[in-house]
Amino acid sequence: MKIAQVAPLYESVPPKLYGGTERVVSYLTEELVRMGHDVTLFASGDSLTSARLLPGCPQALRLKSDCVDYIAPHLTMLEEVYARKDEFDIIHFHLDYLHFPHSRRERIAQVTTLHGRLDIPALGPLYEKFSDMPVISISKAQRKYLPIANWVSTVHHGLPIRRYRPGAGKGEYLAFLGRTSPEKGLDRAIAIASQAGIPLRIAAKVDRVDKEYFDSQIRPLLDNPLVEFLGEIGYPDTVDFLGNALALLFPINWPEPFGLVMIEAMACGTPVIAYRQGSVPEVIEDGRSGFIVSDIESALRAIDRLPEISRKQCRQCFEERFTSARMAQDYLEVYERLVDRTPAKLEISNALYA
């Protein structure tokens, strides 16, 4: 199958540091190539891939200090995507709704994975207007706020099975990995670790939009002698960071669409202590790959119960449900269904049987 993957340009594919969507696009692209498909990746020019790379801009936009307009490069890239539309059986977008007006007017199979939060009131009228656009959720919980969208499947994220190795958890610390935004619950993670009397190592990205919150609410908490702030890290450093941790703290305060870090921890054999929000009950098997909690007190009880969960069991949960091979196969099944439904394909089929 000839497949186009259209990635955001904010980060390279894969990202050099933090970047969930671009990391998933990379894993999917490489798996599809490994399976023998002809894949073209539209992404920033500093991306690394075994697929054919068509750069939408020379460098990931977040790393360019002089970039003030993030939309313009994406629109330029979309024009190139559709100039080449006849080269593909299907185009898989990872740009949210940015391409919808253009896609509606084209006669080609296309689909969009929605990677972000959907609990935004303005999205309702938009998806009602574009109710013909096929979209894929990354968890069933993600659909809650947008039931009117044209959902065609749910595909959980997956990771390459050999890229993440199980660790022994010998570091005697709890881990926090992600963004420093309020919804990720870093302040809660610090409170949990402090009350448990266990060191907390924080590998976190401070986005521009979160800098005021970080400076006013989080920075003062970093004076705690149990807390170590490492800053933003990327692969392969995340493997050692997670693999040496006793557990990953995921005390979120928002409807998390998926939470890639949860399955990264599982792949490293590290149990997850997560708040019951968004996708968490779909990803974590309570008592097997971690514990689902509701507040600081129950998180502290979960820490006491960590010896009940074996690291081998956590890794097994990952291998059973969250590999990139499984993810790619799920997407291929969606592609095949949509290609068969493409107007041009239907016209040919109708002509054959007329």
N, C-alpha and C positions, 0 to 999 in steps of 0.2 A: 504494500500500500504506500502511496506517496502522501506524506503527511507534513504539514507545516505547523510548527510550534511558534507562537508569537508571544514573546516574553515582555514584561515591563523593562524599561531602560534605566530604572533607578539604580539597580545593582547589576553586576555582571552575572553570567550564568556559567558555572555556579558563582555565588557571591564570594568575594575575598574575605569578608568578615560576616556580619549578621545579614540575614535575608532569607526568610522562609519561602516565599513564593518562587524566587529564582532558584533556590536549592531544589525544590520539587520539580520545577521545569527541567532542570539539569538531569535529575535522576530519571525522569520519565523519558526524556530525549535519548539518553544513553541506553536505556533498556530497550526502547523501540529499535534503535540501530542494531543492538546486539541480537534482537530477534529477526533481523534481516529486512526491516522496512527502510524505505527511502525517505529520510527525514531532513527537512530544512528548518534551521533555527533562525528566527529573526530575533536578534538581541543586540546588546552593546558589543562594540568591536573588540573589547578586551575579554570577551567570553572564551571559554575553552570547551570544545565539543568534538566528538567524532562524527557529528552530522555536518551537513553543509551549512556554514555560517554566513548569513547575510546581515551585515551590521546596520542597525538603525541609527547609530551614532558611534563616534570613535571610542568613547570611554563611558563607563557607568556614570550616570548623571549625579549621583550623590557624592561622588569623589571629585567632581569638578567644582571648584570654588567659585567660578565665574558663571555658573548656570543659574539663571533666574526664571526661566520659563521651561517647565517640565513637559508641558502639553505639546508644544511645537514639534519636538523631535518624534513624539509618538504619532502625531498626525502625518508627518513625513514618512515614517516607517509604514503606516497603514496604507498610504498611497502606493508604496512599493509592493506590499503584500498583494493588493488587488490587481496591480499591473501584471502580476505573475500567477493569477488565480488558476489559469488553465494548466499549470504545472502540478497541481495537487488534487488528490482525491478528496481531501478534507483539510480544513484549516482549524486549528485548535487555538483559541485565544485565551490569554491569561491577563487581559487588560480591563476587566470589569465591563462596563457598558460603552466604553469609548468608541467602539467600532460599530455599534448597533445601526445607526442611520445608513452607513455604507453597506453593511452586510444584508440589510433588508432588501436592497436593490440588486443584489448579485445572485446569480444562479449557480451556487456551489454549496456543497455540504460544509457546514461550519458549526462550531459549538464553543461555548465559553465556560471555563471553570471559574466560579466565584470564590475567591480566596479570602475575602475580607468580611468585616462585620456588616450585617444587613439591618440592624435595628436603628435605621435612620429614616425618619418620616418622609423625607423627600424622595426616597427610592420607590415608594408605593406607586405614585402617579407615573413615574418613569417606566416601571416594569408593566404597568397596566397598558401603557401606550405601546410598548414593545413586547407584547405578550406572545408574539410568534418567534421570538429569539430563543433557541434551545440553550439551556444552562444546566450546569452540573454543580451539585453541592458537595462540599468536602466532609459534611456530617449531616445527619438527619436533623439535628438540633438547629443547624444553621438556617433551615427552611422556615422556622417558626415565625419569623418576622416578615416573610415575603411569600405567603402561600399562593399568591396570584401569578408568580413567575412560572415560566414554561419549563419546569424541572423534568429532565429526561433520565437522570440517574444520580446516585450518590456514590462517589469514589473516595474512599479514605486514602490518605497519603501513605507512601511507602518509601523505604530506604534500601539501598543496596546491601545485601546480606553480608558481603565480605568487607564493606567499607567501615563498618562499626564492629569493634571487638568487645567482648565482655571484660569488665574490669573486676578487681577483687574488693573494691570498696575499702581499701586500707588507709585512706586519707583521714579518716575520723572527722570528717566535716560534712555539713549539709551544703547543698548547692542551689544557687538561683541562676538561671540562664534565660535571658530575654531582653526586653526593653524596660526602661525605667519609667514608663508611662503609668499613671494612677491605676488603670484597670489591671495591670499585671501583678499588683499586690506586693511590691518589694518591701513596703513598710510592714506589711503583715509577716513576710518572711523573716525580717529582722526581729520582730517581736517574738515569733515562734522560736527561733534559734536562741535568742537571749534568755527566754524563760526556760528553755530546755538545758541551757548551759553548754551548748555545743557550738563550735565555730561555724560561721557561715561564710562561704566564699561566693562572691557575686561577680558573674561575668555578664555585663549588661551594656547595652547600647543607649546612649543619651541622644535622642533625636532633638533637632532644633526646637520642635514644638513642645518638647518635654523639659527643656532646660530650666525654665522658671520653676516648674514643679520640683525638679531634681535639686536645684540650689536651695529652695526654701524648705522642702519637706524631707528630702532624703539625705542630703549632704550632712546635716547635723547628726543624723543617726549613725554615720560612718565612724564617729569617734569611739564607738563601742569597741573595746579590745577584742571582742569575739568576732568582729566583722572585718572582712578583707574585701576591698573593692578592686577587682582586676581590670575593669573596663571591658571593652568589646573584644571578643575573640572569635575566631573562625575555625573551620575544619583544617587540620586534624586535631587542633588543640582541644576542641570540645570533647573528643573521645577520651583523652586522659582526664580531663576535668570532670566529666560525668562518671567515668568508670571508677575513679578513686573516691567518689562521694558515697556517704552512707545512704543518702536519699536525695531526690530532687524535690524542692518545695515549689509548688505551683498554686499559690493561694490567690487565684484570680478574682476579680471583682467585675466581671463583664461576661456577656454570652460568647465565650471563645468559640470561633468557627471550627477549629481543629486543635491546634496546639502541637506543632511539630516536635517541640522539645520533649514532650512526653514520650513519644516513640523513640526519640534519640536516646533518652535515658534507658528505656526498656532494652534497646539494642545493646547497650553497654552493661546490661544486667543490673541496673540501678532502679530500685523501687521509687514510685512517685507518690507524694502526699499532695493531693489536689483538692481544691474546693469544688463542691458540686455546682458547677456553672457550665452552661453551653454544652460542648461536646464531651466533657470529662467522663460522664457515665458510659459513653459509647467507646471510649478509648481505654480507660482503666478498668481492669477486672478487680473489683474490690477484694482484697485479701489474697490476690494472686500476683498482680503486677504492681500493686501499691494499695493505698487506702484513700477512699473518698471521704472528705470531712466537711464540716459546716462552719467551724470557727476555730479560734486559737486553742481552746481547751481540747477539742477533739483531735486537733493536729498534734498536740503534745501526747495524747494517748496513743496516737498512731506511731509516733517516734518510739515509744516504749514497746510497741508491737513489731518493730522492724525485724527482729530475729525470726519471726514467724514466716517471713518471705525469703525464699532462697534466690540468689542471683541467677542461678541456672533457670529457675522457673520464670523469672522476668524475661530473660533472653528467649525462652521458649514461646512466651506470649507474643513477642515481637515476630519471631519466625513464622508463627501460625497465621498472623493476621496483617502484618504491616511491612511486607517486603516490596521493593520496587517492581519485582516480577509480577506479583499479584496486582499491583496498581496498574501496570502497563496492560495486562490482560483485561482488566476491567474497562480501561479506556478503549481498547481495541474493539470490544463488544459494542460499546456505544458508537464508535466510528462506523462500524459495519452497518448498524441499524440506520444511522443518519444518511450514509451514502446511498443506501437503497431507497431512501425517501426523498432524495434530491429531485427537484422538478425535472431537470434534464434527464436523469436516469429513468424517472417515471414515464417521460414522453417516449423514450426509446423502448421501454418495456411495453407500453400500450401499442406502439406501432408494430412490434413483433407479433402481438397476439390479436391484432385487429382483424 
